[in-house]
Amino acid sequence: MVGVSAPVARADVLPSINLQLTQWTVIAREKGFFKEEFDKIGTTKINLIAGGAADLLGAEAAAVGGGAIAIAQRMIYPATIHRANGLDGVIIWASEPSNRYRAPILARADNDAIKTVKDLDGKKFGSSRISCYWSSPFEQLTQAGLPFDSRLKQGRVRYESIDNSAVAISAVLSGATDATTAHLAASAFTGPWLSGKFKVVSRSPDDGIYVNHAGRVTYFARRDFVNKYPEVVKAFLIARERTREWALDHVEEATEIVARETRVPAEVARFQITHPGEWEFMAGEPRADKARLAIKTFQEWYVANGDDILNERRLTDDQVDTFIDGRFFVGGEYSIYN
């Protein structure tokens, strides 16, 4: 269990905070972990903001940039792209490495023309470009000699960027596209997956770039917010770790909370907590140097293999080093790992 620190005097008090409504945050609110940690520093109102059915992948970056939410979750590849695109944010938490279950390539279950990744040659693929839904299949298809189309040249797989998950699902089911990639534990995809509408065509290699580097989860916030309210960030991270430990020890009660508060069936909520591809309850990467190395490693690989965004706007080593805020990792002033 993460240590709980005693309250101390504060120069800057944040009366209220807006956070994303997710599986773990509804548990943290219900079980009082947010209240216990935030009360110590004077943050007495915690608002959980739901994205809504029409929310687009990547909208959390705009919400952070505009101040609508204080701290957002995003996988480390898209978080890096947001930084490269000008978001003045910092990563205050990064996860352990990912796994092969987190972002598989999916096709319609009854599509007998697509059984392996090789069958995608010349086919149509639709997914969100600035997400794991691109970074994971990009590696799989590149290794198979079937690169995606890009803005710069035509590949072997026709690629269309679709930022709305409902549209990406409908496209595959209707035949408008042949395949997509998704986190099966994402709310939009869990139902169709459990009802048997999709099949897995391919998974990221265990020794690959996505699993070990680009598929990590992060939490990030605006640099000015973090500099002004570092104790708020630390309270958030402690509450997350307490929630993670509690949920994994109380799966059925956690399932009941998630089902009620996010309005999904119990079997969906349970899947989102227990499936190997879930990401809400992953363990953290305590070392800042390893998180920095993950970004540098995957950025080099994607640039070498034709990532059009990072080829235009790659981060320098110094930018990567400051993007990972060492104050919240081992040895840092506000680390939960010390």
C-alpha positions in Angstrom: 0.0 0.0 0.0 1.3 3.5 -0.9 2.2 5.5 2.2 -0.3 8.1 3.3 1.3 11.4 4.2 0.2 13.9 6.9 -1.4 17.2 5.8 1.0 20.1 5.5 0.5 23.9 4.9 -0.1 24.9 1.3 0.7 28.1 -0.6 -1.6 27.3 -3.4 -4.9 25.6 -2.7 -7.1 24.3 -5.5 -10.7 24.3 -4.2 -12.0 22.0 -6.9 -10.7 19.7 -9.6 -12.2 18.3 -12.8 -11.1 14.7 -13.7 -12.2 12.1 -16.2 -15.0 9.8 -15.3 -13.5 6.3 -15.8 -13.7 2.9 -14.2 -11.2 3.7 -11.5 -12.2 7.2 -10.8 -15.8 6.2 -10.0 -14.5 3.7 -7.6 -12.1 6.3 -6.0 -15.1 8.6 -5.5 -17.4 5.8 -4.1 -14.9 4.4 -1.7 -13.7 7.8 -0.5 -10.1 7.6 -1.7 -10.3 10.9 -3.5 -11.9 12.6 -0.5 -9.3 11.3 1.9 -6.4 12.4 -0.2 -7.7 15.6 -1.6 -9.1 16.8 1.8 -5.6 16.9 3.2 -4.6 19.7 0.7 -7.8 21.6 0.7 -9.3 20.3 -2.6 -12.8 19.7 -1.4 -14.8 19.3 -4.6 -14.0 16.6 -7.1 -15.9 16.7 -10.4 -15.9 13.6 -12.7 -16.5 14.6 -16.3 -18.0 12.0 -18.6 -16.8 12.1 -22.2 -20.2 11.2 -23.6 -21.2 8.8 -26.4 -20.0 11.3 -29.1 -16.6 11.9 -27.5 -13.7 11.6 -29.9 -10.4 9.9 -29.2 -7.9 12.7 -28.4 -10.5 15.0 -27.0 -8.9 14.7 -23.5 -5.8 16.5 -24.8 -7.9 19.5 -25.9 -9.7 19.4 -22.5 -6.4 19.5 -20.7 -5.1 22.3 -23.0 -8.2 24.3 -22.4 -8.4 23.7 -18.7 -11.7 21.7 -18.8 -10.0 18.8 -17.0 -6.9 18.9 -14.9 -5.2 15.5 -15.4 -5.9 13.2 -18.4 -5.1 9.7 -19.3 -3.7 8.7 -22.7 -1.3 6.0 -23.9 2.3 7.2 -24.2 2.4 7.3 -28.0 -0.5 9.6 -28.5 0.5 11.7 -25.4 3.9 12.2 -27.2 2.1 13.2 -30.4 0.1 15.7 -28.5 3.3 17.1 -27.1 4.9 17.2 -30.5 1.8 19.0 -31.8 2.3 21.8 -29.2 0.5 20.8 -26.0 2.7 22.2 -23.2 2.1 19.3 -20.9 4.1 16.9 -18.8 3.7 13.2 -18.0 3.3 12.8 -14.2 2.7 8.9 -14.3 3.6 6.2 -16.7 2.6 2.5 -16.6 4.6 -0.7 -16.7 5.1 -2.2 -20.2 1.9 -3.2 -22.1 1.0 -6.7 -23.4 -0.2 -8.5 -26.5 -3.8 -8.3 -25.4 -4.1 -4.5 -25.2 -4.6 -3.5 -28.9 -5.3 -6.4 -31.3 -6.3 -6.1 -34.9 -10.0 -7.0 -35.3 -12.2 -8.0 -38.2 -15.8 -8.9 -38.4 -16.3 -12.4 -36.9 -17.9 -13.8 -40.0 -15.5 -12.4 -42.5 -13.8 -15.5 -43.8 -11.7 -13.6 -46.2 -9.6 -12.2 -43.3 -8.0 -14.8 -41.1 -4.4 -13.6 -40.7 -2.6 -10.3 -40.9 -1.4 -11.3 -44.4 -5.0 -11.2 -45.6 -5.1 -7.4 -45.1 -3.0 -6.8 -48.2 -5.0 -4.3 -50.3 -7.8 -4.1 -47.7 -9.3 -1.1 -45.9 -8.4 -0.3 -42.3 -10.1 2.3 -40.2 -8.9 3.5 -36.7 -7.9 6.6 -34.8 -4.5 7.8 -36.1 -3.2 9.4 -32.9 -3.8 6.4 -30.7 -2.8 2.8 -29.9 -5.4 2.0 -32.6 -2.7 3.1 -35.1 0.6 2.6 -33.3 -0.1 -1.1 -32.5 -1.3 -2.3 -36.0 1.3 -0.1 -37.7 4.0 -2.3 -36.1 2.2 -5.5 -36.9 1.6 -4.6 -40.5 5.1 -3.1 -41.0 6.6 -6.4 -39.8 4.4 -8.3 -42.2 5.6 -6.1 -45.1 2.2 -4.4 -45.4 2.6 -0.8 -44.5 -0.3 1.6 -44.0 -1.1 4.4 -46.5 0.3 7.7 -45.2 -0.1 11.3 -46.2 3.2 11.0 -48.1 2.8 7.7 -50.0 0.5 4.8 -50.7 1.1 1.6 -48.7 -0.2 -1.9 -49.0 -3.2 -1.3 -46.6 -5.7 1.5 -47.3 -5.8 3.5 -44.1 -8.5 5.9 -42.9 -8.4 7.8 -39.7 -11.6 7.5 -37.7 -11.6 9.1 -34.3 -15.1 8.1 -33.3 -15.2 4.5 -31.9 -18.8 4.0 -32.8 -18.1 4.9 -36.4 -15.1 2.6 -36.5 -17.2 -0.3 -35.2 -20.0 0.4 -37.7 -17.6 0.6 -40.6 -16.2 -2.9 -39.9 -19.6 -4.4 -39.3 -21.1 -2.9 -42.4 -18.1 -3.8 -44.6 -17.1 -0.2 -45.3 -13.7 -1.1 -43.8 -12.2 -4.6 -43.4 -10.4 -4.2 -40.0 -9.7 -2.0 -37.1 -7.8 -2.0 -33.8 -9.2 -1.2 -30.4 -8.8 -1.8 -26.7 -11.4 -4.5 -26.0 -11.9 -3.1 -22.6 -12.9 0.3 -24.0 -16.6 0.8 -23.4 -17.6 1.2 -27.1 -15.9 -2.1 -28.0 -16.5 -4.4 -25.0 -20.2 -5.0 -25.9 -19.6 -5.9 -29.5 -16.7 -8.1 -28.5 -18.6 -10.0 -25.8 -21.5 -10.5 -28.2 -19.2 -12.2 -30.7 -19.2 -9.6 -33.5 -15.4 -9.4 -33.8 -12.5 -11.8 -34.0 -8.8 -11.2 -33.4 -6.7 -11.3 -36.5 -3.3 -10.4 -35.0 -1.7 -9.2 -31.8 1.4 -7.1 -31.1 4.6 -9.1 -30.6 5.7 -9.7 -27.0 9.2 -8.5 -27.8 8.0 -5.5 -29.9 8.0 -1.8 -29.8 4.3 -1.4 -28.9 4.3 -3.9 -26.0 7.5 -2.7 -24.4 7.4 1.0 -25.2 4.6 2.7 -27.1 1.7 0.9 -25.4 2.3 2.2 -21.9 -0.4 4.3 -20.2 0.3 7.8 -19.0 -1.3 10.6 -17.1 -0.5 14.1 -18.2 -1.4 17.6 -17.3 -0.5 21.1 -18.3 3.0 22.2 -17.2 1.7 25.4 -15.5 -0.9 23.4 -13.6 1.6 20.8 -12.3 4.1 23.5 -11.3 1.4 25.4 -9.3 -0.3 22.4 -7.8 2.2 19.5 -7.4 0.6 18.3 -4.1 -2.7 18.0 -6.0 -1.0 15.8 -8.6 0.5 13.6 -5.8 -2.8 13.3 -4.1 -4.3 12.2 -7.4 -1.6 9.5 -7.9 -2.0 8.2 -4.3 -5.7 7.9 -4.7 -5.2 6.1 -8.0 -2.8 3.6 -6.4 -5.1 3.0 -3.5 -8.0 2.4 -5.8 -6.1 0.0 -8.0 -5.1 -2.1 -5.0 -8.6 -2.1 -3.6 -10.3 -3.0 -6.9 -8.0 -5.9 -7.7 -8.8 -7.3 -4.2 -12.5 -6.6 -4.4 -13.4 -7.4 -8.0 -17.1 -8.1 -7.5 -17.8 -4.9 -5.5 -15.7 -2.9 -7.9 -17.8 -4.4 -10.8 -21.0 -3.3 -9.1 -19.7 0.3 -8.7 -18.4 0.5 -12.3 -21.6 -1.0 -13.7 -23.8 1.5 -11.8 -21.7 4.6 -12.2 -20.8 4.2 -15.8 -24.1 2.6 -16.8 -22.9 -0.6 -18.4 -24.0 -4.2 -17.7 -22.2 -6.1 -15.0 -20.5 -8.4 -17.4 -19.0 -5.5 -19.3 -17.8 -3.8 -16.1 -16.2 -7.1 -14.9 -14.4 -7.5 -18.2 -13.1 -4.0 -18.0 -11.5 -4.7 -14.7 -10.2 -8.2 -15.2 -9.4 -8.6 -18.9 -5.6 -8.8 -19.6 -6.0 -5.9 -22.0 -7.5 -3.5 -19.5 -5.5 -0.4 -18.7 -7.3 1.4 -15.9 -5.6 -0.7 -13.2 -2.1 -1.2 -14.5 0.9 -0.9 -12.2 3.2 2.2 -12.5 6.7 2.5 -13.9 8.5 4.0 -11.0 11.6 5.1 -12.8 11.6 8.3 -14.9 14.7 7.2 -16.9 12.8 4.1 -18.1 9.8 6.1 -19.1 12.1 8.5 -21.0 13.8 5.6 -22.7 10.5 4.2 -23.8 9.6 7.4 -25.6 13.1 7.7 -27.2 13.0 4.1 -28.3 9.6 4.1 -29.9 10.0 7.5 -31.5 13.2 6.3 -33.2 11.5 3.2 -34.4 8.4 4.9 -35.8 10.5 7.6 -37.5 12.6 5.0 -39.1 9.5 3.2 -40.3 7.7 6.2 -41.9 5.6 7.8 -39.1 4.7 11.0 -41.0 3.8 13.0 -37.8 7.0 12.2 -35.9 9.1 12.6 -39.0 7.8 16.2 -39.2 7.7 17.0 -35.5 9.8 14.6 -33.5 10.8 15.5 -29.9 14.4 16.2 -29.1 16.1 14.2 -26.3 15.9 17.3 -24.1 12.1 17.7 -24.8 11.6 14.0 -23.9 13.5 14.5 -20.7 11.4 17.4 -19.6 8.2 15.8 -20.8 8.6 13.1 -18.1 8.3 15.1 -14.9 10.8 13.4 -12.6 9.4 15.0 -9.5 6.7 12.3 -9.5 8.9 9.3 -10.1 11.5 7.6 -7.8 13.7 10.1 -6.1 11.4 13.0 -7.0 10.1 15.5 -4.4 6.5 14.4 -5.0 7.0 10.8 -5.8 4.5 8.2 -4.4 7.3 5.6 -4.8 9.7 7.0 -2.2 
